[in-house]
Amino acid sequence: MRTAPSLLHMVLAMSISILSACATSRAQLPADAGPQQGKAPSDIALRSELPASVPQQTRAPLVASHQAQTTEGARPWTEPLPVLIHTQPGSQLRLSFPASVHPIDLEKLGLEEIRPLRTAFDSFRPRASPRLRLMLESPGGGTSGHESAAPWELRLREDFLSRFGPALLPVPESLETSRLFLALKLSTRYMDEGIREAAQELFSAPAFLVSVSLSVLVYFAAWLAPEPLFSKAFAAALTVRLSLLVGLVELSRLAMACLRLYQEAEAATTPQQLEAASERFGKSLGGTTLRVLVVVASLGVPQVLPKVPEGGLWTLLSPLRHAPAGGPALEAIATAHVVADGTLVVTGVAAGTSAASLCGELALCATMDDAGGTSGGGPSLSTRYGKPHTRQNPPHNEAIEKELTRREAAGHTGLRKNKPQVNADGKPLDDPALAGGVRFRKPDVSSVRPDGVRHNTNYVSNARDMQRELDAFAAMQRADRSAIHELYLLDGTLVRRYVPSGVSFP
């Protein structure tokens, strides 16, 4: 069994929440907005679910988007940013996922949506008194009880493993009497009000809980690796499909929550410790992640669901941006490799054909070849103000070009695209702190307003890069406190803004 990374490592690598949609949208700022709209970075709300053990300086200042969408004036969930599909040599595709804002509808789960599933699981293993006889005296022993698995559980386990591949974590003799099973069952009482009733209904079905337990031990266990690799064709295709639906970050967060629950349940020596682990897991789940958990657990045992076809399961995620039905491109996937830079590399397919096929199924995507050129009708790269910022991320380049066009029309001078930060005399400005050993920064957009005030702007297109971009923002501010500095998401949502004292904005 592979060693799990530390909690801090998992938090830093995977536990990134989505930025609040209630942060001021660039599109909502009128041209003559007063200085009261130029809020300091400290004004941005922070909702962190990270443990107290994580140092404050490592916490990303992010806000849960589904709460923000209930705020008056919040930006509604409309069109997502495109998924970029890069074709590479060797029949490979690399998928890049932008930060996602999920529709508020997905953060609730009603009884009517899961009742067909509950009925199907009950038909496989009818409701009965649980056989939980938990023994917590030996932490890490792998099993909590010593009973053999019932025939129905053995059949379910065999089918699950045949689809997903061998288990990567120890599977107890009986999942129905395991610590993990009980911890999952207890977790529902701590879930959000919008999903608790549906979760309690589903989690009271023993066959469903066994399926969820297998999901943790078999599929989500693969996320123990720093760069998870899914080599079973079904698991690889499922990973791609879920990533297209909910985003790679959200899927990673769910995997880490499941693994933490397993580790803490195995280490528990008292009922109180097991309860605490259940509470942390229950509170970590939202409507979207619960829906994904239900889909993964249910797809592992298709014979359990004679009256709930696969398409019916995917309707649990239908409000999301994409709903790829699973055509030849997905079926041909052999492996899926989650890379540390936040991309997903898919192998075993004819790259050109599959990229076009995936683009045909997605609401929004851009197809690019390995040299960075677009194909299949993807977006072209604007170069009016300089060479492409990056050929791997056309939306980032286009956001820069559009902002420079807007500033030129407003009378700005000294228009610069991805050039080193400079002072009023045009000389390079170094970061006095040399944070991370970086001497100077390159704002995505820089210009000089008609009143002579310098104005620097950066964009972040991937939530994984948020802390790096916040560090760059702080460095630019240290280097030039007489300039305006901003950080935006590509959709125009403001992340940070610094306006010097006495300067009006905009």
N, C-alpha and C positions, 0 to 999 in steps of 0.2 A: 504494500500500500504506500502511495506517495505521501510525503509529509505535507500537511496543510500549511500555507503561509500564515504569518502572524496576522492578527486582527488588524493591526495598523496598516500592514501591507495591503490587505484586502480592501480596507477603507479607502486608502489613497488611490488604489488602482481601479476599483469598481464602484464604490458607493458614492456616486455622483447624482445628486437630485437635479431635476430640470429647473431652469431659471424661471422666475415668476413672470407671468404674462402681464402682471399689473405694473411692472416697471414701465416708466414713461416710454411710449412708442415714439420713435423719431417722426413718424408720419403725423402724430398728433400735435407736434410743436409748431405753432404758427410762426410766421416769419418775424413777427414783432413781439414774440413772447418776452415777458419781463424777466429780470434776474431771479425772481423767486422760483423759476422753473429749473434753474441750474443748481440742483441739489448736490451737496457734498456726498462723497462715497459713503460716509457713515449713515446717511439717511436711508440707504437701501436696506430693506427688511431682511432678516436672517432667520431661517428656520432650519436648525440642524438636528438630524436624528443620530449623529455620531455619539459614541460612548464618551463619558467624561474623561476617560483615559487618553483620548486623542488630544494633543496640544492644540490650543486655540489657533495658533498660526497656521495649522494645516487644514483648518475647516474652510471649505469653500463657501463664500457668502451667497448661497443659493436658496431659493424659496420654492416650495412645492407648487407646481403650476396649476394643479386642479383646485387648490384653495384660491389662488389668485384670480381664476376665471369667474369666481362668484362675486368679485369685487366690482363695484360700479365703475364703468369706464375701462374695464380690463379688455385687452385685445382678445377677440374671440378666436377659437380654433378654426382656421380656415384652410388655406392651402399649405401643405408642408414644404420644406425645402427638398430639392430632389436628391434621391439616392444616386450616387455616382458609380457606374459600373465600368471598370477599367479592364480592357482585354489585354492579356499578357501572353508571352510565349509559353508553349507547353500545355496548351488547353487549360489555361487558368483564367479565372475572373477575380478581380479584387473589388469588393463592394465597400464604399465609404458612406457612412451614415451621419447625417446632420443631427443636431440636437432636435429632439421631438417635444412637442407640446400635445398631450393627449386630450381628446374631448372629454368634457365633464361627465358625459353619459357613461363612460367606461369606469368611473370611480365608484359606481354603485352596481350591485348585482342582486337581482330580485329572485324570489322563489320560483316565479313562473319560468325563468330562464334555465333553471337547473333541475326542475322536477323530472323531465324525461330522463336525465342522467341518473338521478337518484333511483328511479324505478328500474332502470336497466341494471344498475349495480346490485340492487336488492334481488333481482331475478337470478343473479349469479351466486350471491351469498345472502340468503334471506336474513332479515333483521333478527338478531338474537342477543341474549345477554353477553356482554363482552367477557373474554376469558383472561382479563388482565390480572396477573399476579406478579407484580413488579418487585424485583429484588435489587436493591441499590447498594448492597454492601461492597461490591467490587467494581469500582469505576474503571471504564475502559475495557470491560470484559467482553464486549462485542454483543452479548445477548443479555437480556434482563430476565427472561424466563427460560426454562429448560424443556418446555413441551415441544413435541414435533409439530410441524405445520399440518394443518388439515388438508385433505385432498383438494378442496376448492382453491386453497391458497397455493398449493404446489402447481396446479394447472395454470393459475393466473401468473405465477412467477415464471414458469416455463415460456409462456407466450410473450411476456414482457421482455425477457432476456433474448428471445429469438428475434425480436424487432430492434432492440437497442444495442445488443451486444453484451458481453460479460460484465458483471458488476465490478466496479473499481474500489468499492469499500466493502468490508465484511458484511455478509448477509446473515442475520441470525437464523437459527433453526425455525423459529416461528416469528414472523413479523407481527402477527396479531398480539403477541405478548411482549413486544419489544419496548424499550424506552422511547424510541423514535415514534412509534405508533401512538403511545400515550401522550407524548409531548405535542404531537400534531393535534390530537383530539382536544387537549386542554387549551390550545392556542386560540380557538375560536372565540372564547369569552373576552379576549383582549382586542379583537379586530374592530375596525371602524364600524360605526352604526349602519352605514350604508351597505355593508357586505356581511355583517355578522349573522343575520338570520339565515341567509342562503348558505353561508359556510357551515353553520351548525347543522343544517339539514343534510348537506352533503357529507360532512365529516362524521356523521353518526352512522354512515354506511360502512361496515367493516371492509368490504371489498374495495371501496373507493380509497379508504385510508391505507390499505395495503398497496394499492397502486401508487399513491402519493409517496409512500415510503420507498418503493422501488424506484420512483423517479429521482429521489434524492440520492439513493445508493448507486444508481446506474448512470443516469443521464447528467444530473447536476454535479455528480462527483467529478466529471470530466473537467469542470471549471476549477478544480484544485490546482491545475497546472497554470503557471504564469501566462502561457499562451496555449489555451486549450485546443486540442485537435480531435475532431470527431471523424473517425475512420469507418464507422458503420454507415452504410449508405442512407438508411432511414434516419438515423440521428443527424447526419450531416444535412440532409434535405430539410429536416424539421428545424434545425438551427438557422438555416438561411431563411426559411419561411417565417419563423417567429421574429427574426431580426428585421425583416422587411416590414413586419406588422407593428412591432412595438419599439424597435430600435435596439441596438446592441448594448447600450448602457443599461437600459431597463432590464433586459434579459440577464445581464451580468449581475445586477443588483439582486435579482431574485435568486440566482444560483448561489451567491454568497450568503444570503439569508438562510437558505436551506442547509448549506454546509455548516454554518455556525450553529444552527439548531441541532444538527447531528452531533457535532463535537461537544456541545454543552450537555446534551442529553446523555451521551456516553460517559461524560465525566461526572455527572450528578451523583452524589452519594446520599442526598436527602430529598424528600418530596418537595421541600421548599426550593432547592436548587433546580429541580426539574420544572417546577412552576415558574420560576424566574426565567428560565430559558424559553418556555412556552410564551410567556408574556412578551419578551423581546421579539420573538418571531411574529406573533400576532399583530403587534403594533407596527412592524416593519412592512406588512402587506397592505397594499392598496387595491382598489378595484381592478386595475389593469394587471398587476402581478398575480392576483388571485385567479383571474381568468386564464392567464398563461399556465399557471400551475394545474388548473383543471384540464386544460387542453392536453398538456404533456401526459398527465396521469391517465387520461381517458384513451388517448391514441395508442398507448402501450398495450392495451388489452382490447383489441377491436371485437373479439368474440363476445365480450361483455355487453356490447352495445348493438344488438340486432336491430333495434328500432331507432337508433340515433346514428344516422350516417355521418361520415366524416365531414361533409359539408355543413351538417347541422351543428357540429362542434365549432367550426370556424365562425359561425354566426355570433359566438360569444365575443369575437374580436372584430366584427363587421363594421362598427363605427370608425375604425381606424383608417389611416390614409390609404393603405393598400390591402387587397384581399386576393393575393395570387392563388389561383385554384389548384396549381400544381400540375402544370403541363409537362411536356417532354424535357424542358430545360431543368426543372427541379428534380424530375425523376432520374435524370442522368447523373446527378451530382454524386461523386464518390467520397470526397472528404471536404470538411469545412474547418479552416484553421483561423482562430481568432488571434490576430496579431496585436502586439502591445501598442501600436500606434492608433488603435481603434478601428482598424479595417478588418474585413472578413475575406480570406482567400479561399476560393472554391476551386476544386480540381475535378478531373474526370469528365469534363464536358468539352464539346467543340466550342471554343470561346466565342467566335463571331456569331454563330447561330444562336447560342444560348443567351448571349447578351441581348441580341435583338428580340429573342423570345421573352426574356424577362422584362425588357422595356415595354413590350406589347402588353404585358399583364399589369404593369405598374401604372398608377395614376401620374406619377412624375418620375423621370429618371433621365440621366445623361449617360451615353455610352462613349467611351474613349478608348483609343488604342494604346499600346504600351509606350509609344513615343509622346503621348500626351495630346494627340490630335483627336478631335471629336469625330464620331461616325454615327451612322444611323439617324441622322437628323438632330443630333445633340446640339447644345448651344455653342456658338462661336465665341472666340475670345477677343475682347476689345483691346486695342493697343494704342488708342489715341494719346494717352498720357504716359506711355512707356510700355516696356515688354510685359507679358503676362506675369502677374504676381506669383502664380503657380498654375501649371497646366493640369494638375491633378484636382483642382477645385475651381471650376469655372464660376460658380456663384460668388465666391470670394472676390475674384478678379472683377466681375461685373459690378459688385457693390462698390468697389473702389472707383471704378470708372464713372459710375453714375454720380457718386458724391463729388468727384472732381468737376464733372460737368455742371453740377448745381452750383458749386462755389465759383466757377469761372463766370457763370451767368450773374452771380451776386456781386461781382466785382473784385473777387479775391485775386491776389497775385502770388508769385512764387509757388505755383502749383507743382507738387512733387508726389510721385507715386513710389512707395516702398524705398525711400531714400533715407540716409542717416539723418537723425535729428540735428537741426542747426539753430544758431542764435540769430539775433537781428542783423548781424553782419554776414550771415551765410556761412559761419564757421561751425564745424562739427562740435556737438555737445556730448561730453562723456558723463556717464553716471558716476557721481562722486563716491557712491558706495561700492561700485563694481560688483553688484549683486550677481552671484553665480558665476563670477569671472567674466561677465559680459561688459565690454567697455562702453558700447553705445547701442542705441536702439534705432530701428527703422520703422517709423509710423507708416501704416498703410496709406494714409492720406495726410498731407501737410500743406498748409497754405498760410497766407498773410491776409487778414481782413482789411477792408478799406481804411479802418481806423488804426492799422499798424499792429494789431494784436495777432500773434502767431496762434494757429489752430491745428492741433494734431489729433488724428482719429485712428483707432485700430478696430478691427473686427475679429470676432471669434466664431468659428463655424462648427466646432466640435466641443461638446461639454467636457470631454476628457482634457482639453487644452485650457480650461478655464483658469486654473491656478497659475499656469505659465503666463497667460495674458494679463492676469491681475498683477503679477510680478513686473511685467513689462510696463504696465500702466504706472505703477509706483516709481519705476526707474525713470520714465520720461518726466514725471512730475518733479522728481528730485533734481533732474538735470536742468529744468527750465520752469521755475515757479511763476514766470511772467506770461506763460502761454496757457491757452485753453487745451485741456486734454480730455478725450472721450474714449469710451469702450462700448461697442454695440454688438448685439447679435446680428446675424445677417438679415433677419426679418425686420430690423429697425428698432428692436427693443433695447433700451438703454440699460447698460450694466453699471458703469461708473462715469462720473463727470467731475472734473476739477475746473473751477472758474476763479481766476485770481481776484483778490480783493479790489474793488473799485471798477471792475470790468463788467459791462452789461452783456447779457446773453439772452438771445442770440444777437 
